[in-house]
Each structure stands twice: as structure tokens, then as C-alpha cells.
Amino acid sequence: MEADDETILLAKTTDDRYADLEARVAEWHPHDVPRIERIGVADGHDPFAAWVAESVDAGE
């Protein structure tokens, strides 16, 4: 057990880029088993989903 301060990271990305985001967070996280959760957007607000898709670059 360890007691320490924690910070929540909320990141927005597309399905196509999720694996990249997950790998990067796991790489940078100080714990051996970081808590990484995904919230699906299947029922999300369409204009927001469109904004995310337009805002996330293709990793180039």
C-alpha cells in the first residue's frame, strides 16, 4: 500500500487513436499497473463527437 496524491487525467481522442493514447499514458505513469479507463461515446452528443474527430490529428 502507498498513500500519495493523485491527479485525474481526462483525455479526448478518437477510436483510431485510443491505443496510442493508452500506450503513452501507461508509458509515462509511475505505477506498474495504472488505472486507465475508457468511456465510450456511442450515445454521446453528435456535435461534440464531430469536434473531437476534427481536433485530433492523424498522428503525423
C-alpha distance matrix in Angstrom:
0.0 3.7 6.8 9.9 13.2 14.1 17.6 19.3 21.9 24.8 27.2 30.5 32.1 34.5 34.0 35.6 33.1 29.8 29.0 29.5 27.2 24.4 24.8 24.9 21.8 19.8 21.5 20.6 17.0 14.5 11.9 13.1 13.2 14.2 15.2 19.0 21.3 25.1 27.4 30.8 33.9 36.4 37.3 36.8 39.5 42.0 42.8 39.1 38.7 41.9 40.6 37.4 39.6 41.9 39.3 37.2 39.0 39.5 37.4 40.5
3.7 0.0 3.8 6.4 10.0 11.3 15.0 17.2 19.8 23.0 25.4 29.0 30.8 33.5 33.4 34.8 32.1 29.0 28.3 28.4 26.0 23.5 23.9 23.4 20.2 18.8 20.1 18.7 15.2 12.5 10.7 12.8 13.4 13.6 14.8 18.4 21.0 24.7 26.9 30.5 33.3 36.1 36.9 36.1 38.5 41.0 41.5 37.7 37.5 40.6 39.0 35.9 38.2 40.3 37.4 35.5 37.3 38.1 35.8 38.8
6.8 3.8 0.0 3.8 7.2 9.3 13.1 15.6 18.6 21.8 24.6 28.2 30.4 33.3 33.6 35.3 32.4 29.4 29.2 29.2 26.3 24.2 25.0 24.2 20.7 19.9 21.4 19.4 16.0 13.7 12.5 15.3 15.5 14.8 15.5 18.9 21.1 24.7 26.6 30.3 32.8 35.8 36.3 35.2 37.4 40.0 40.3 36.5 36.7 39.7 37.9 35.0 37.7 39.6 36.6 35.0 37.0 38.2 36.1 39.1
9.9 6.4 3.8 0.0 3.8 6.4 10.1 13.1 16.0 19.4 22.1 25.8 28.1 31.2 31.8 33.3 30.3 27.6 27.5 27.1 24.1 22.5 23.2 21.9 18.5 18.2 19.5 17.0 13.8 11.8 11.6 15.0 15.3 13.9 14.7 17.7 20.1 23.5 25.3 29.0 31.3 34.5 35.0 33.6 35.5 38.0 38.0 34.2 34.5 37.4 35.3 32.5 35.2 36.9 33.8 32.3 34.2 35.6 33.4 36.3
13.2 10.0 7.2 3.8 0.0 3.8 7.0 10.3 13.3 16.6 19.5 23.2 25.8 29.1 30.1 31.7 28.6 26.0 26.5 25.9 22.6 21.4 22.5 20.9 17.4 17.9 19.2 16.4 13.5 12.4 12.8 16.4 16.4 14.1 14.4 16.9 18.9 22.0 23.5 27.2 29.1 32.5 32.8 31.1 32.8 35.3 35.0 31.3 31.9 34.6 32.4 29.8 32.7 34.2 31.0 29.8 31.9 33.6 31.6 34.5
14.1 11.3 9.3 6.4 3.8 0.0 3.8 6.7 9.7 13.1 15.9 19.6 22.2 25.4 26.4 28.1 25.0 22.4 23.0 22.6 19.2 18.0 19.4 17.9 14.3 15.1 16.8 14.2 11.2 11.1 11.3 14.9 14.2 11.4 11.3 13.3 15.3 18.3 19.8 23.5 25.4 28.8 29.2 27.5 29.3 31.8 31.6 27.9 28.3 31.1 29.0 26.3 29.1 30.7 27.7 26.4 28.6 30.2 28.4 31.4
17.6 15.0 13.1 10.1 7.0 3.8 0.0 3.8 6.5 9.8 12.7 16.3 19.1 22.5 23.9 25.6 22.5 20.1 21.2 20.5 17.0 16.4 18.2 16.3 12.8 14.5 16.3 13.5 11.2 12.1 12.9 16.4 15.4 12.0 11.5 12.5 14.1 16.5 17.7 21.3 22.9 26.4 26.8 24.8 26.3 28.6 28.2 24.5 25.0 27.7 25.5 22.8 25.8 27.3 24.1 23.1 25.4 27.3 25.7 28.7
19.3 17.2 15.6 13.1 10.3 6.7 3.8 0.0 3.8 6.4 9.7 13.1 16.1 19.3 20.6 22.6 19.8 17.3 18.7 18.5 14.8 14.2 16.7 15.2 11.7 13.7 16.1 13.8 11.7 13.6 13.9 16.8 15.2 11.5 10.0 10.1 11.0 13.0 14.0 17.6 19.1 22.6 23.0 21.0 22.7 25.1 24.9 21.1 21.6 24.4 22.4 19.7 22.7 24.4 21.6 20.5 23.2 25.0 23.8 27.0
21.9 19.8 18.6 16.0 13.3 9.7 6.5 3.8 0.0 3.8 6.2 9.9 12.7 16.1 17.7 19.4 16.4 14.2 15.9 15.3 11.5 11.7 14.2 12.5 9.4 12.1 14.3 12.2 11.0 13.7 14.5 17.1 15.5 11.7 10.6 9.4 10.4 11.6 12.8 16.0 17.3 20.9 21.7 19.4 21.0 22.9 22.6 18.7 18.9 21.5 19.4 16.6 19.4 21.0 18.1 16.9 19.4 21.3 20.1 23.3
24.8 23.0 21.8 19.4 16.6 13.1 9.8 6.4 3.8 0.0 3.8 6.8 10.1 13.4 15.2 17.4 14.8 12.7 15.2 15.0 11.2 11.8 15.0 13.7 11.1 14.1 16.4 14.9 14.1 17.1 17.6 19.8 17.7 14.0 12.2 10.1 9.8 9.8 10.1 13.1 13.8 17.6 18.1 15.7 17.2 19.1 18.9 15.0 15.3 18.0 16.1 13.3 16.3 18.2 15.5 14.6 17.7 19.6 19.1 22.4
27.2 25.4 24.6 22.1 19.5 15.9 12.7 9.7 6.2 3.8 0.0 3.8 6.6 10.2 12.4 14.1 11.3 9.8 12.6 12.0 8.4 10.0 13.0 11.7 10.1 13.4 15.4 14.3 14.4 17.8 18.6 20.3 18.5 15.0 13.6 10.8 10.5 9.6 10.3 12.4 12.9 16.6 17.7 15.2 16.5 17.7 17.4 13.6 13.3 15.6 13.7 10.5 13.2 15.0 12.3 11.0 13.9 15.8 15.4 18.8
30.5 29.0 28.2 25.8 23.2 19.6 16.3 13.1 9.9 6.8 3.8 0.0 3.8 7.2 9.9 11.8 9.8 8.9 12.4 12.1 9.3 11.3 14.5 13.6 12.8 15.9 17.9 17.3 17.7 21.3 21.9 23.3 21.2 17.9 16.3 13.0 12.0 9.9 9.7 10.7 10.3 13.9 15.2 12.4 13.5 14.3 14.0 10.4 9.6 11.9 10.3 6.9 9.6 11.7 9.5 8.4 11.9 13.8 14.2 17.6
32.1 30.8 30.4 28.1 25.8 22.2 19.1 16.1 12.7 10.1 6.6 3.8 0.0 3.8 6.8 8.2 6.2 6.2 9.9 9.7 7.8 10.3 13.1 12.8 12.9 15.8 17.4 17.6 18.4 22.2 22.8 23.6 21.6 18.7 17.4 13.8 12.9 10.4 10.7 10.8 10.4 13.4 15.5 13.2 14.5 14.3 14.4 11.3 9.4 11.1 10.2 6.4 7.5 10.1 8.6 6.3 9.4 10.6 11.3 14.8
34.5 33.5 33.3 31.2 29.1 25.4 22.5 19.3 16.1 13.4 10.2 7.2 3.8 0.0 3.8 5.3 5.3 6.1 9.6 10.2 9.6 11.7 14.3 14.7 15.3 17.7 19.4 20.2 21.1 24.9 25.1 25.5 23.4 20.8 19.4 15.7 14.3 11.2 11.4 10.1 9.5 11.7 14.3 12.6 14.1 13.2 13.9 11.5 8.6 9.9 10.4 6.9 6.2 9.6 9.5 7.1 9.6 9.7 11.4 14.8
34.0 33.4 33.6 31.8 30.1 26.4 23.9 20.6 17.7 15.2 12.4 9.9 6.8 3.8 0.0 3.8 5.5 5.2 8.0 9.9 10.1 11.2 13.6 15.1 15.7 17.4 19.3 20.7 21.4 25.1 24.9 24.7 22.3 20.3 18.8 15.1 13.6 10.3 10.9 9.2 9.5 10.8 14.2 13.4 15.6 14.8 16.3 14.2 10.9 12.5 13.7 10.5 9.3 12.9 13.2 10.6 12.4 11.5 13.0 16.4
35.6 34.8 35.3 33.3 31.7 28.1 25.6 22.6 19.4 17.4 14.1 11.8 8.2 5.3 3.8 0.0 3.8 5.8 7.4 8.5 9.9 11.6 13.1 14.4 16.0 17.5 18.8 20.5 21.8 25.5 25.6 25.2 23.3 21.5 20.7 16.9 16.1 13.3 14.5 12.9 13.2 14.4 17.7 16.8 18.6 17.3 18.3 16.5 13.2 13.9 14.9 11.8 9.8 12.7 13.1 9.9 10.6 8.7 10.2 13.3
33.1 32.1 32.4 30.3 28.6 25.0 22.5 19.8 16.4 14.8 11.3 9.8 6.2 5.3 5.5 3.8 0.0 3.8 5.7 5.4 6.4 8.8 10.2 10.9 12.6 14.6 15.6 17.0 18.5 22.2 22.7 22.6 21.0 18.9 18.5 14.8 14.7 12.4 14.0 13.5 14.0 16.0 19.0 17.6 19.3 18.5 19.0 16.6 13.8 14.8 14.8 11.2 10.2 12.7 11.9 8.3 9.0 7.8 8.1 11.7
29.8 29.0 29.4 27.6 26.0 22.4 20.1 17.3 14.2 12.7 9.8 8.9 6.2 6.1 5.2 5.8 3.8 0.0 3.8 5.4 5.1 6.1 8.6 9.9 10.6 12.2 14.1 15.5 16.3 20.0 20.0 19.9 17.9 15.8 15.0 11.2 10.9 8.8 11.0 11.0 12.4 14.6 17.6 16.5 18.7 18.6 19.5 16.7 14.1 15.9 16.0 12.2 12.0 15.0 14.0 10.7 12.3 11.6 11.4 15.1
29.0 28.3 29.2 27.5 26.5 23.0 21.2 18.7 15.9 15.2 12.6 12.4 9.9 9.6 8.0 7.4 5.7 3.8 0.0 3.8 5.5 5.1 6.1 8.6 10.0 10.6 12.1 14.4 15.3 18.8 18.7 18.0 16.2 14.8 14.7 11.4 11.9 10.7 13.5 13.7 15.6 17.5 20.7 20.0 22.4 22.2 23.3 20.5 17.8 19.5 19.6 15.9 15.4 18.2 17.1 13.6 14.3 12.9 11.9 15.4
29.5 28.4 29.2 27.1 25.9 22.6 20.5 18.5 15.3 15.0 12.0 12.1 9.7 10.2 9.9 8.5 5.4 5.4 3.8 0.0 3.8 5.5 5.2 6.2 8.7 10.0 10.5 12.4 14.2 17.8 18.4 18.1 17.0 15.4 15.9 12.7 13.9 13.0 15.7 16.2 17.7 20.0 22.9 21.6 23.6 23.3 23.7 20.9 18.5 19.8 19.3 15.6 15.2 17.3 15.7 12.0 12.1 10.9 9.1 12.5
27.2 26.0 26.3 24.1 22.6 19.2 17.0 14.8 11.5 11.2 8.4 9.3 7.8 9.6 10.1 9.9 6.4 5.1 5.5 3.8 0.0 3.8 5.5 5.2 6.2 8.6 9.8 10.7 12.1 15.8 16.5 16.9 15.6 13.2 13.3 10.1 11.4 10.7 13.4 14.6 16.0 18.9 21.4 19.8 21.7 21.9 22.2 19.0 17.1 18.8 17.8 14.0 14.6 16.7 14.6 11.3 12.4 12.3 10.7 14.3
24.4 23.5 24.2 22.5 21.4 18.0 16.4 14.2 11.7 11.8 10.0 11.3 10.3 11.7 11.2 11.6 8.8 6.1 5.1 5.5 3.8 0.0 3.8 5.5 5.3 6.2 8.5 10.1 10.5 14.1 14.0 13.9 12.2 10.2 10.4 7.2 9.0 9.2 12.6 14.1 16.4 19.0 21.6 20.5 23.0 23.5 24.3 21.0 19.0 21.2 20.5 16.7 17.4 19.9 18.0 14.8 16.1 15.7 14.1 17.6
24.8 23.9 25.0 23.2 22.5 19.4 18.2 16.7 14.2 15.0 13.0 14.5 13.1 14.3 13.6 13.1 10.2 8.6 6.1 5.2 5.5 3.8 0.0 3.8 5.6 5.2 6.1 8.7 10.0 13.3 13.5 12.9 12.1 10.9 12.3 10.0 12.4 12.9 16.3 17.7 20.0 22.4 25.2 24.1 26.5 26.8 27.4 24.2 22.1 23.9 23.2 19.4 19.7 21.9 19.9 16.5 16.9 16.0 13.8 16.9
24.9 23.4 24.2 21.9 20.9 17.9 16.3 15.2 12.5 13.7 11.7 13.6 12.8 14.7 15.1 14.4 10.9 9.9 8.6 6.2 5.2 5.5 3.8 0.0 3.8 5.4 5.0 6.2 8.5 12.0 13.3 13.6 13.4 11.5 13.1 11.0 13.6 14.3 17.4 19.1 20.9 23.8 26.2 24.6 26.6 27.0 27.0 23.7 22.1 23.7 22.4 18.7 19.4 21.1 18.6 15.3 15.7 15.5 12.8 15.7
21.8 20.2 20.7 18.5 17.4 14.3 12.8 11.7 9.4 11.1 10.1 12.8 12.9 15.3 15.7 16.0 12.6 10.6 10.0 8.7 6.2 5.3 5.6 3.8 0.0 3.8 5.4 5.3 5.9 9.7 10.7 11.7 11.0 8.4 9.8 8.0 11.0 12.4 15.5 17.9 19.9 23.0 25.1 23.5 25.6 26.5 26.6 23.1 21.8 23.9 22.5 18.8 20.1 22.0 19.4 16.5 17.6 18.0 15.7 18.8
19.8 18.8 19.9 18.2 17.9 15.1 14.5 13.7 12.1 14.1 13.4 15.9 15.8 17.7 17.4 17.5 14.6 12.2 10.6 10.0 8.6 6.2 5.2 5.4 3.8 0.0 3.8 5.6 5.2 8.3 8.4 8.4 7.9 6.4 8.8 7.9 11.4 13.4 16.9 19.2 21.8 24.5 26.8 25.7 28.2 29.1 29.6 26.1 24.6 26.8 25.7 22.0 23.0 25.2 22.7 19.7 20.6 20.4 18.0 21.0
21.5 20.1 21.4 19.5 19.2 16.8 16.3 16.1 14.3 16.4 15.4 17.9 17.4 19.4 19.3 18.8 15.6 14.1 12.1 10.5 9.8 8.5 6.1 5.0 5.4 3.8 0.0 3.8 5.7 8.2 9.6 9.5 10.4 9.5 12.4 11.7 15.1 16.8 20.3 22.4 24.7 27.5 29.9 28.5 30.7 31.4 31.6 28.2 26.7 28.5 27.2 23.5 24.3 26.0 23.5 20.3 20.6 20.3 17.3 19.9
20.6 18.7 19.4 17.0 16.4 14.2 13.5 13.8 12.2 14.9 14.3 17.3 17.6 20.2 20.7 20.5 17.0 15.5 14.4 12.4 10.7 10.1 8.7 6.2 5.3 5.6 3.8 0.0 3.8 6.4 9.0 10.4 11.5 9.7 12.4 12.1 15.6 17.4 20.6 23.1 25.1 28.2 30.3 28.6 30.5 31.4 31.2 27.7 26.6 28.5 26.7 23.2 24.5 25.9 23.0 20.2 20.8 21.1 18.2 20.7
17.0 15.2 16.0 13.8 13.5 11.2 11.2 11.7 11.0 14.1 14.4 17.7 18.4 21.1 21.4 21.8 18.5 16.3 15.3 14.2 12.1 10.5 10.0 8.5 5.9 5.2 5.7 3.8 0.0 3.8 5.6 7.8 8.5 6.5 9.4 10.0 13.7 16.2 19.3 22.2 24.6 27.7 29.5 28.0 30.2 31.5 31.6 27.9 27.0 29.3 27.6 24.1 25.7 27.5 24.6 22.0 23.1 23.6 21.0 23.7
14.5 12.5 13.7 11.8 12.4 11.1 12.1 13.6 13.7 17.1 17.8 21.3 22.2 24.9 25.1 25.5 22.2 20.0 18.8 17.8 15.8 14.1 13.3 12.0 9.7 8.3 8.2 6.4 3.8 0.0 3.8 6.7 8.7 7.8 11.1 12.8 16.4 19.4 22.4 25.5 28.0 31.1 32.8 31.4 33.6 35.1 35.1 31.4 30.7 33.0 31.2 27.8 29.5 31.2 28.2 25.8 26.7 27.2 24.4 27.1
11.9 10.7 12.5 11.6 12.8 11.3 12.9 13.9 14.5 17.6 18.6 21.9 22.8 25.1 24.9 25.6 22.7 20.0 18.7 18.4 16.5 14.0 13.5 13.3 10.7 8.4 9.6 9.0 5.6 3.8 0.0 3.8 5.4 5.5 8.9 11.3 14.9 18.2 21.4 24.5 27.3 30.2 31.9 30.9 33.4 35.1 35.5 31.8 30.9 33.5 32.1 28.6 30.3 32.4 29.6 27.1 28.3 28.5 26.0 28.9
13.1 12.8 15.3 15.0 16.4 14.9 16.4 16.8 17.1 19.8 20.3 23.3 23.6 25.5 24.7 25.2 22.6 19.9 18.0 18.1 16.9 13.9 12.9 13.6 11.7 8.4 9.5 10.4 7.8 6.7 3.8 0.0 3.8 6.2 9.8 11.9 15.4 18.6 22.0 24.8 27.9 30.4 32.4 31.8 34.5 36.0 36.8 33.2 31.9 34.5 33.4 29.8 31.0 33.3 30.9 28.0 29.0 28.7 26.2 29.1
13.2 13.4 15.5 15.3 16.4 14.2 15.4 15.2 15.5 17.7 18.5 21.2 21.6 23.4 22.3 23.3 21.0 17.9 16.2 17.0 15.6 12.2 12.1 13.4 11.0 7.9 10.4 11.5 8.5 8.7 5.4 3.8 0.0 3.8 6.6 8.9 12.1 15.4 18.8 21.5 24.8 27.2 29.1 28.7 31.6 33.2 34.3 30.7 29.3 32.1 31.4 27.7 29.0 31.6 29.4 26.6 28.0 27.7 25.6 28.8
14.2 13.6 14.8 13.9 14.1 11.4 12.0 11.5 11.7 14.0 15.0 17.9 18.7 20.8 20.3 21.5 18.9 15.8 14.8 15.4 13.2 10.2 10.9 11.5 8.4 6.4 9.5 9.7 6.5 7.8 5.5 6.2 3.8 0.0 3.8 6.0 9.6 12.9 16.1 19.2 22.2 24.9 26.6 25.8 28.6 30.3 31.1 27.5 26.3 29.2 28.2 24.6 26.2 28.7 26.3 23.7 25.4 25.5 23.6 26.9
15.2 14.8 15.5 14.7 14.4 11.3 11.5 10.0 10.6 12.2 13.6 16.3 17.4 19.4 18.8 20.7 18.5 15.0 14.7 15.9 13.3 10.4 12.3 13.1 9.8 8.8 12.4 12.4 9.4 11.1 8.9 9.8 6.6 3.8 0.0 3.8 6.5 10.1 13.0 16.2 19.3 22.0 23.5 22.9 25.7 27.7 28.7 25.1 24.1 27.2 26.4 23.0 24.8 27.5 25.3 23.0 25.1 25.5 24.1 27.6
19.0 18.4 18.9 17.7 16.9 13.3 12.5 10.1 9.4 10.1 10.8 13.0 13.8 15.7 15.1 16.9 14.8 11.2 11.4 12.7 10.1 7.2 10.0 11.0 8.0 7.9 11.7 12.1 10.0 12.8 11.3 11.9 8.9 6.0 3.8 0.0 3.8 6.9 10.2 13.2 16.2 18.9 20.6 19.9 22.8 24.4 25.5 22.0 20.7 23.7 23.0 19.5 21.1 23.9 21.9 19.5 21.7 22.0 20.8 24.4
21.3 21.0 21.1 20.1 18.9 15.3 14.1 11.0 10.4 9.8 10.5 12.0 12.9 14.3 13.6 16.1 14.7 10.9 11.9 13.9 11.4 9.0 12.4 13.6 11.0 11.4 15.1 15.6 13.7 16.4 14.9 15.4 12.1 9.6 6.5 3.8 0.0 3.8 6.7 9.8 13.0 15.5 17.1 16.7 19.8 21.6 23.0 19.7 18.3 21.6 21.3 18.0 19.7 22.8 21.2 19.1 21.7 22.0 21.5 25.2
25.1 24.7 24.7 23.5 22.0 18.3 16.5 13.0 11.6 9.8 9.6 9.9 10.4 11.2 10.3 13.3 12.4 8.8 10.7 13.0 10.7 9.2 12.9 14.3 12.4 13.4 16.8 17.4 16.2 19.4 18.2 18.6 15.4 12.9 10.1 6.9 3.8 0.0 3.8 6.3 9.4 12.0 13.9 13.5 16.6 18.2 19.8 16.6 14.9 18.3 18.4 15.1 16.5 19.8 18.7 16.7 19.4 19.7 19.8 23.5
27.4 26.9 26.6 25.3 23.5 19.8 17.7 14.0 12.8 10.1 10.3 9.7 10.7 11.4 10.9 14.5 14.0 11.0 13.5 15.7 13.4 12.6 16.3 17.4 15.5 16.9 20.3 20.6 19.3 22.4 21.4 22.0 18.8 16.1 13.0 10.2 6.7 3.8 0.0 3.8 6.5 9.3 10.5 10.1 13.3 15.3 17.1 14.1 12.7 16.4 16.7 14.0 15.7 19.0 18.2 16.9 20.1 20.7 21.3 25.0
30.8 30.5 30.3 29.0 27.2 23.5 21.3 17.6 16.0 13.1 12.4 10.7 10.8 10.1 9.2 12.9 13.5 11.0 13.7 16.2 14.6 14.1 17.7 19.1 17.9 19.2 22.4 23.1 22.2 25.5 24.5 24.8 21.5 19.2 16.2 13.2 9.8 6.3 3.8 0.0 3.8 5.7 7.8 8.1 11.7 13.0 15.4 13.0 10.9 14.5 15.6 13.1 14.1 17.7 17.7 16.4 19.5 19.8 21.1 24.6
33.9 33.3 32.8 31.3 29.1 25.4 22.9 19.1 17.3 13.8 12.9 10.3 10.4 9.5 9.5 13.2 14.0 12.4 15.6 17.7 16.0 16.4 20.0 20.9 19.9 21.8 24.7 25.1 24.6 28.0 27.3 27.9 24.8 22.2 19.3 16.2 13.0 9.4 6.5 3.8 0.0 3.8 5.4 4.7 8.1 9.2 11.8 9.7 7.6 11.2 12.7 10.8 11.9 15.3 15.7 15.2 18.5 19.1 20.9 24.3
36.4 36.1 35.8 34.5 32.5 28.8 26.4 22.6 20.9 17.6 16.6 13.9 13.4 11.7 10.8 14.4 16.0 14.6 17.5 20.0 18.9 19.0 22.4 23.8 23.0 24.5 27.5 28.2 27.7 31.1 30.2 30.4 27.2 24.9 22.0 18.9 15.5 12.0 9.3 5.7 3.8 0.0 3.8 5.6 8.9 9.4 12.8 11.8 9.3 12.4 14.7 13.4 13.6 17.1 18.2 17.7 20.7 20.9 23.0 26.2
37.3 36.9 36.3 35.0 32.8 29.2 26.8 23.0 21.7 18.1 17.7 15.2 15.5 14.3 14.2 17.7 19.0 17.6 20.7 22.9 21.4 21.6 25.2 26.2 25.1 26.8 29.9 30.3 29.5 32.8 31.9 32.4 29.1 26.6 23.5 20.6 17.1 13.9 10.5 7.8 5.4 3.8 0.0 3.8 6.8 8.5 11.8 11.1 9.9 13.0 15.1 14.5 15.3 18.4 19.4 19.6 22.8 23.6 25.7 28.9
36.8 36.1 35.2 33.6 31.1 27.5 24.8 21.0 19.4 15.7 15.2 12.4 13.2 12.6 13.4 16.8 17.6 16.5 20.0 21.6 19.8 20.5 24.1 24.6 23.5 25.7 28.5 28.6 28.0 31.4 30.9 31.8 28.7 25.8 22.9 19.9 16.7 13.5 10.1 8.1 4.7 5.6 3.8 0.0 3.8 6.1 8.8 7.5 6.9 10.3 11.8 11.3 12.8 15.6 16.3 16.8 20.3 21.5 23.6 26.7
39.5 38.5 37.4 35.5 32.8 29.3 26.3 22.7 21.0 17.2 16.5 13.5 14.5 14.1 15.6 18.6 19.3 18.7 22.4 23.6 21.7 23.0 26.5 26.6 25.6 28.2 30.7 30.5 30.2 33.6 33.4 34.5 31.6 28.6 25.7 22.8 19.8 16.6 13.3 11.7 8.1 8.9 6.8 3.8 0.0 3.8 5.7 5.5 6.3 8.8 10.1 10.9 12.6 14.5 15.5 16.9 20.3 22.0 24.4 27.2
42.0 41.0 40.0 38.0 35.3 31.8 28.6 25.1 22.9 19.1 17.7 14.3 14.3 13.2 14.8 17.3 18.5 18.6 22.2 23.3 21.9 23.5 26.8 27.0 26.5 29.1 31.4 31.4 31.5 35.1 35.1 36.0 33.2 30.3 27.7 24.4 21.6 18.2 15.3 13.0 9.2 9.4 8.5 6.1 3.8 0.0 3.8 5.4 5.1 6.2 8.6 9.9 10.6 12.3 14.2 15.6 18.7 20.1 22.9 25.4
42.8 41.5 40.3 38.0 35.0 31.6 28.2 24.9 22.6 18.9 17.4 14.0 14.4 13.9 16.3 18.3 19.0 19.5 23.3 23.7 22.2 24.3 27.4 27.0 26.6 29.6 31.6 31.2 31.6 35.1 35.5 36.8 34.3 31.1 28.7 25.5 23.0 19.8 17.1 15.4 11.8 12.8 11.8 8.8 5.7 3.8 0.0 3.8 5.5 5.1 6.2 8.8 9.9 10.6 12.2 14.5 17.5 19.5 22.3 24.5
39.1 37.7 36.5 34.2 31.3 27.9 24.5 21.1 18.7 15.0 13.6 10.4 11.3 11.5 14.2 16.5 16.6 16.7 20.5 20.9 19.0 21.0 24.2 23.7 23.1 26.1 28.2 27.7 27.9 31.4 31.8 33.2 30.7 27.5 25.1 22.0 19.7 16.6 14.1 13.0 9.7 11.8 11.1 7.5 5.5 5.4 3.8 0.0 3.8 5.3 5.0 6.3 8.7 9.9 10.4 12.3 15.8 18.0 20.3 22.8
38.7 37.5 36.7 34.5 31.9 28.3 25.0 21.6 18.9 15.3 13.3 9.6 9.4 8.6 10.9 13.2 13.8 14.1 17.8 18.5 17.1 19.0 22.1 22.1 21.8 24.6 26.7 26.6 27.0 30.7 30.9 31.9 29.3 26.3 24.1 20.7 18.3 14.9 12.7 10.9 7.6 9.3 9.9 6.9 6.3 5.1 5.5 3.8 0.0 3.8 5.4 5.2 6.2 8.7 9.9 10.8 14.1 15.7 18.2 20.9
41.9 40.6 39.7 37.4 34.6 31.1 27.7 24.4 21.5 18.0 15.6 11.9 11.1 9.9 12.5 13.9 14.8 15.9 19.5 19.8 18.8 21.2 23.9 23.7 23.9 26.8 28.5 28.5 29.3 33.0 33.5 34.5 32.1 29.2 27.2 23.7 21.6 18.3 16.4 14.5 11.2 12.4 13.0 10.3 8.8 6.2 5.1 5.3 3.8 0.0 3.8 5.5 5.1 6.2 8.5 10.3 13.0 14.6 17.6 19.7
40.6 39.0 37.9 35.3 32.4 29.0 25.5 22.4 19.4 16.1 13.7 10.3 10.2 10.4 13.7 14.9 14.8 16.0 19.6 19.3 17.8 20.5 23.2 22.4 22.5 25.7 27.2 26.7 27.6 31.2 32.1 33.4 31.4 28.2 26.4 23.0 21.3 18.4 16.7 15.6 12.7 14.7 15.1 11.8 10.1 8.6 6.2 5.0 5.4 3.8 0.0 3.8 5.5 5.1 6.0 8.6 11.6 14.2 16.7 18.7
37.4 35.9 35.0 32.5 29.8 26.3 22.8 19.7 16.6 13.3 10.5 6.9 6.4 6.9 10.5 11.8 11.2 12.2 15.9 15.6 14.0 16.7 19.4 18.7 18.8 22.0 23.5 23.2 24.1 27.8 28.6 29.8 27.7 24.6 23.0 19.5 18.0 15.1 14.0 13.1 10.8 13.4 14.5 11.3 10.9 9.9 8.8 6.3 5.2 5.5 3.8 0.0 3.8 5.4 5.0 6.1 9.6 11.9 14.0 16.6
39.6 38.2 37.7 35.2 32.7 29.1 25.8 22.7 19.4 16.3 13.2 9.6 7.5 6.2 9.3 9.8 10.2 12.0 15.4 15.2 14.6 17.4 19.7 19.4 20.1 23.0 24.3 24.5 25.7 29.5 30.3 31.0 29.0 26.2 24.8 21.1 19.7 16.5 15.7 14.1 11.9 13.6 15.3 12.8 12.6 10.6 9.9 8.7 6.2 5.1 5.5 3.8 0.0 3.8 5.6 5.7 8.2 9.7 12.6 14.9
41.9 40.3 39.6 36.9 34.2 30.7 27.3 24.4 21.0 18.2 15.0 11.7 10.1 9.6 12.9 12.7 12.7 15.0 18.2 17.3 16.7 19.9 21.9 21.1 22.0 25.2 26.0 25.9 27.5 31.2 32.4 33.3 31.6 28.7 27.5 23.9 22.8 19.8 19.0 17.7 15.3 17.1 18.4 15.6 14.5 12.3 10.6 9.9 8.7 6.2 5.1 5.4 3.8 0.0 3.8 5.8 7.5 9.8 12.8 14.3
39.3 37.4 36.6 33.8 31.0 27.7 24.1 21.6 18.1 15.5 12.3 9.5 8.6 9.5 13.2 13.1 11.9 14.0 17.1 15.7 14.6 18.0 19.9 18.6 19.4 22.7 23.5 23.0 24.6 28.2 29.6 30.9 29.4 26.3 25.3 21.9 21.2 18.7 18.2 17.7 15.7 18.2 19.4 16.3 15.5 14.2 12.2 10.4 9.9 8.5 6.0 5.0 5.6 3.8 0.0 3.8 6.3 9.5 11.5 13.3
37.2 35.5 35.0 32.3 29.8 26.4 23.1 20.5 16.9 14.6 11.0 8.4 6.3 7.1 10.6 9.9 8.3 10.7 13.6 12.0 11.3 14.8 16.5 15.3 16.5 19.7 20.3 20.2 22.0 25.8 27.1 28.0 26.6 23.7 23.0 19.5 19.1 16.7 16.9 16.4 15.2 17.7 19.6 16.8 16.9 15.6 14.5 12.3 10.8 10.3 8.6 6.1 5.7 5.8 3.8 0.0 3.8 6.6 8.2 10.6
39.0 37.3 37.0 34.2 31.9 28.6 25.4 23.2 19.4 17.7 13.9 11.9 9.4 9.6 12.4 10.6 9.0 12.3 14.3 12.1 12.4 16.1 16.9 15.7 17.6 20.6 20.6 20.8 23.1 26.7 28.3 29.0 28.0 25.4 25.1 21.7 21.7 19.4 20.1 19.5 18.5 20.7 22.8 20.3 20.3 18.7 17.5 15.8 14.1 13.0 11.6 9.6 8.2 7.5 6.3 3.8 0.0 3.8 5.5 7.1
39.5 38.1 38.2 35.6 33.6 30.2 27.3 25.0 21.3 19.6 15.8 13.8 10.6 9.7 11.5 8.7 7.8 11.6 12.9 10.9 12.3 15.7 16.0 15.5 18.0 20.4 20.3 21.1 23.6 27.2 28.5 28.7 27.7 25.5 25.5 22.0 22.0 19.7 20.7 19.8 19.1 20.9 23.6 21.5 22.0 20.1 19.5 18.0 15.7 14.6 14.2 11.9 9.7 9.8 9.5 6.6 3.8 0.0 3.8 5.6
37.4 35.8 36.1 33.4 31.6 28.4 25.7 23.8 20.1 19.1 15.4 14.2 11.3 11.4 13.0 10.2 8.1 11.4 11.9 9.1 10.7 14.1 13.8 12.8 15.7 18.0 17.3 18.2 21.0 24.4 26.0 26.2 25.6 23.6 24.1 20.8 21.5 19.8 21.3 21.1 20.9 23.0 25.7 23.6 24.4 22.9 22.3 20.3 18.2 17.6 16.7 14.0 12.6 12.8 11.5 8.2 5.5 3.8 0.0 3.8
40.5 38.8 39.1 36.3 34.5 31.4 28.7 27.0 23.3 22.4 18.8 17.6 14.8 14.8 16.4 13.3 11.7 15.1 15.4 12.5 14.3 17.6 16.9 15.7 18.8 21.0 19.9 20.7 23.7 27.1 28.9 29.1 28.8 26.9 27.6 24.4 25.2 23.5 25.0 24.6 24.3 26.2 28.9 26.7 27.2 25.4 24.5 22.8 20.9 19.7 18.7 16.6 14.9 14.3 13.3 10.6 7.1 5.6 3.8 0.0
